[in-house]
């Protein structure tokens, strides 16, 4: 299968990334052409559009990490909201589709909303990105001022926190400061790939109860 991006059709092999010079209007046209489908993923930045067709491992890892976050928040009795798929846009500047995003401190700001105004509403507190094809870049979230971005690359978690006008790598999450997140995620990934995601999350819940 070969890559095809035309006014009539978008077709990408699984795991491929295509970069094209583009205007904001070109990005909007591609988004409209894609319709309700979440594939291919689309990103607009710096006068170019990136299209990506995710591999199955991409979705598996995104689901696992989001389930870990939800499990940890539920264990602490914390309220939150979560979204996927979601398209974040700032007209003429940026368009991006995080793998998963969580409102934790600011969940009340989006309570009951069916649409989020990215120019006026607060950004997600936490964004999850899975990087299998070198498509993801934490700096893409700078225009939105997302406080924390998790990037899973080669099944290793990297935590980035917004500090001033850049993201800096951290050893701990702002939202789980007293929990060994890296060890928990390593264990969950091992179980998920030896068995399945549900077994990994059950094991995590047992650890938290213990």
FENTAQUI-V855410 format. One record per residue. N is the residue number from 1. RES is the residue in one small letter. PHI is phi in degrees with one decimal (999 if undefined). PSI is psi in whole degrees, 0 to 359 (none if undefined). OMEGA is omega in whole degrees, -180 to 180 (999 if undefined). Layout:
N&RES&PHI&PSI&OMEGA / N&RES&PHI&PSI&OMEGA
This chain:
1&x&999&139&-179 / 2&x&-115.0&161&179 / 3&x&-77.6&137&178 / 4&x&-141.4&120&175 / 5&x&-128.0&108&-177 / 6&x&-140.2&170&178 / 7&x&-60.6&338&-177 / 8&x&-98.3&333&-170 / 9&x&-154.7&144&171 / 10&x&-119.9&123&-178 / 11&x&-141.6&119&-179 / 12&x&-129.5&138&173 / 13&x&-65.8&147&179 / 14&x&-57.7&132&178 / 15&x&88.7&0&-177 / 16&x&-92.8&153&175 / 17&x&-128.0&130&179 / 18&x&-120.1&130&177 / 19&x&-112.6&132&-179 / 20&x&-135.8&138&170 / 21&x&-62.7&137&-174 / 22&x&-159.9&156&172 / 23&x&-95.7&171&175 / 24&x&-59.4&323&179 / 25&x&-66.2&323&176 / 26&x&-61.6&317&179 / 27&x&-61.4&316&179 / 28&x&-63.3&321&179 / 29&x&-63.9&318&178 / 30&x&-64.1&320&178 / 31&x&-62.9&317&179 / 32&x&-65.4&321&-179 / 33&x&-66.6&326&179 / 34&x&-68.5&330&178 / 35&x&70.5&221&-177 / 36&x&-81.3&353&-180 / 37&x&-71.0&149&176 / 38&x&-98.4&6&180 / 39&x&-126.5&133&-1 / 40&x&-76.4&161&172 / 41&x&-71.3&146&-178 / 42&x&-126.5&145&177 / 43&x&-143.7&138&175 / 44&x&-121.9&131&176 / 45&x&-163.3&143&171 / 46&x&49.1&42&176 / 47&x&72.9&24&176 / 48&x&-142.7&156&174 / 49&x&-113.5&137&173 / 50&x&-113.9&133&176 / 51&x&-117.4&138&-178 / 52&x&-140.7&134&175 / 53&x&-105.7&109&-172 / 54&x&-71.5&151&172 / 55&x&-84.1&161&178 / 56&x&-56.3&325&-179 / 57&x&-62.4&331&179 / 58&x&-60.9&308&-179 / 59&x&-66.9&323&179 / 60&x&-61.9&313&-178 / 61&x&-68.7&322&178 / 62&x&-62.9&317&179 / 63&x&-64.5&319&-179 / 64&x&-64.3&311&-179 / 65&x&-64.0&319&179 / 66&x&-65.4&324&178 / 67&x&-67.4&325&177 / 68&x&-64.5&314&179 / 69&x&-60.1&312&-179 / 70&x&-61.6&320&180 / 71&x&-63.6&317&180 / 72&x&-67.3&319&178 / 73&x&-66.2&318&179 / 74&x&-63.5&323&-179 / 75&x&-64.1&329&178 / 76&x&-91.4&359&-180 / 77&x&68.5&28&-178 / 78&x&-92.5&142&179 / 79&x&-87.4&149&-178 / 80&x&-162.5&171&168 / 81&x&-135.3&155&-176 / 82&x&-140.5&150&-176 / 83&x&-137.9&136&166 / 84&x&-169.0&139&-13 / 85&x&-73.3&155&177 / 86&x&-145.8&143&178 / 87&x&-112.4&121&178 / 88&x&-100.3&128&-177 / 89&x&-137.6&142&167 / 90&x&-125.5&109&-172 / 91&x&-49.8&134&179 / 92&x&70.0&357&-175 / 93&x&-120.1&310&-171 / 94&x&-155.5&144&170 / 95&x&-142.8&127&-176 / 96&x&-149.7&153&-177 / 97&x&-128.6&92&180 / 98&x&-63.1&153&177 / 99&x&-66.3&323&177 / 100&x&-158.1&145&174 / 101&x&-138.8&147&-178 / 102&x&-124.2&134&166 / 103&x&-99.2&118&-176 / 104&x&-115.2&295&176 / 105&x&-72.5&330&-174 / 106&x&-109.4&26&-176 / 107&x&-62.1&328&-179 / 108&x&-67.8&335&-178 / 109&x&-69.2&337&180 / 110&x&-114.3&10&-178 / 111&x&-57.8&124&177 / 112&x&78.4&359&-177 / 113&x&-82.3&139&173 / 114&x&-96.9&345&176 / 115&x&-136.8&144&179 / 116&x&-113.0&131&177 / 117&x&-90.3&102&-173 / 118&x&-70.7&348&177 / 119&x&-87.7&339&-175 / 120&x&-125.5&326&178 / 121&x&-77.3&156&177 / 122&x&-67.1&152&178 / 123&x&-75.8&169&172 / 124&x&-58.3&148&176 / 125&x&-74.0&327&-176 / 126&x&-139.6&131&176 / 127&x&-118.3&140&177 / 128&x&-112.0&129&176 / 129&x&-126.6&134&175 / 130&x&-106.6&122&-177 / 131&x&-109.5&101&177 / 132&x&-105.7&331&-172 / 133&x&-120.5&18&-177 / 134&x&60.6&33&178 / 135&x&-90.9&330&-173 / 136&x&-84.9&145&178 / 137&x&-149.7&119&-176 / 138&x&-61.0&332&-179 / 139&x&-64.8&343&177 / 140&x&-61.7&339&-177 / 141&x&-93.6&359&178 / 142&x&-58.4&316&-179 / 143&x&-59.9&336&-177 / 144&x&-95.0&347&-179 / 145&x&61.4&42&175 / 146&x&-67.2&125&-174 / 147&x&-63.1&322&-176 / 148&x&-144.9&137&179 / 149&x&-125.5&130&173 / 150&x&-101.4&129&178 / 151&x&-119.7&118&176 / 152&x&-100.2&114&-178 / 153&x&-129.8&125&-177 / 154&x&54.2&38&178 / 155&x&60.0&29&172 / 156&x&-122.2&131&-177 / 157&x&-83.6&133&171 / 158&x&-121.6&130&-178 / 159&x&-107.8&126&180 / 160&x&-121.2&132&179 / 161&x&-117.0&140&178 / 162&x&-71.0&123&177 / 163&x&-133.5&105&-176 / 164&x&69.5&241&-178 / 165&x&-109.6&25&179 / 166&x&-153.8&164&175 / 167&x&-98.7&136&180 / 168&x&-122.9&138&-178 / 169&x&-68.6&138&-177 / 170&x&-124.9&161&175 / 171&x&-91.7&337&-178 / 172&x&-130.4&155&177 / 173&x&-83.2&142&174 / 174&x&-59.7&330&-173 / 175&x&-95.1&346&177 / 176&x&-136.7&62&-170 / 177&x&-68.1&336&-175 / 178&x&-109.1&21&-178 / 179&x&-122.6&137&179 / 180&x&-78.3&82&-174 / 181&x&-65.0&318&-177 / 182&x&-61.8&316&180 / 183&x&-65.3&319&-179 / 184&x&-64.5&318&-179 / 185&x&-69.8&320&176 / 186&x&-58.3&316&-180 / 187&x&-66.2&317&180 / 188&x&-63.7&319&178 / 189&x&-62.3&318&179 / 190&x&-61.3&313&-180 / 191&x&-66.9&319&-178 / 192&x&-61.5&324&-178 / 193&x&-89.6&341&172 / 194&x&-82.4&328&-179 / 195&x&-130.1&272&178 / 196&x&-164.7&173&-176 / 197&x&-65.1&320&-178 / 198&x&-62.9&322&178 / 199&x&-64.6&322&179 / 200&x&-64.7&317&-179 / 201&x&-71.6&324&175 / 202&x&-61.4&319&179 / 203&x&-63.8&318&178 / 204&x&-61.7&317&179 / 205&x&-62.6&321&178 / 206&x&-64.5&320&177 / 207&x&-62.2&317&-179 / 208&x&-67.3&324&177 / 209&x&-69.9&327&-177 / 210&x&-73.3&none&999
